[in-house]
Amino acid sequence: STTPTSRYKIGESFVAAAARKIRPTLTISESRRADGKLIGRLRRERQYFCTVAHSHDYCARIMDYYQLREVYTSTLVTQMEALRREVSTLQRQNIEHAQRDVAPEDGDSCS
């Protein structure tokens, strides 16, 4: 009899637990590493299920599922990177607008 550990919820897959454990990161490079780890885990879990599968059809269905999950994860990574760039651009524009609003106009002086 096996008992669940604190790392997994009952009925939760390894990948779901891994995805739950990966927290938002501060930099794009850290995020890419985390995303790469998740994709690697998806590939390893897919490989594991293919190794233990008893029928070719079952293995093919599992491979298709994990390939779809891998594509979906890669799509999300691309979308997140685009959003990060957009947020960065908006933050930069916001700072530029704020600096223009604070800058003294021609003819204004502090004396």
HELIX and SHEET records of a PDB file:
HELIX    1   1 PHE A   14  LYS A   21  1                                   8    
HELIX    2   2 ILE A   28  VAL A   52  1                                  25    
HELIX    3   3 HIS A   56  VAL A  102  1                                  47    
END                                                                             
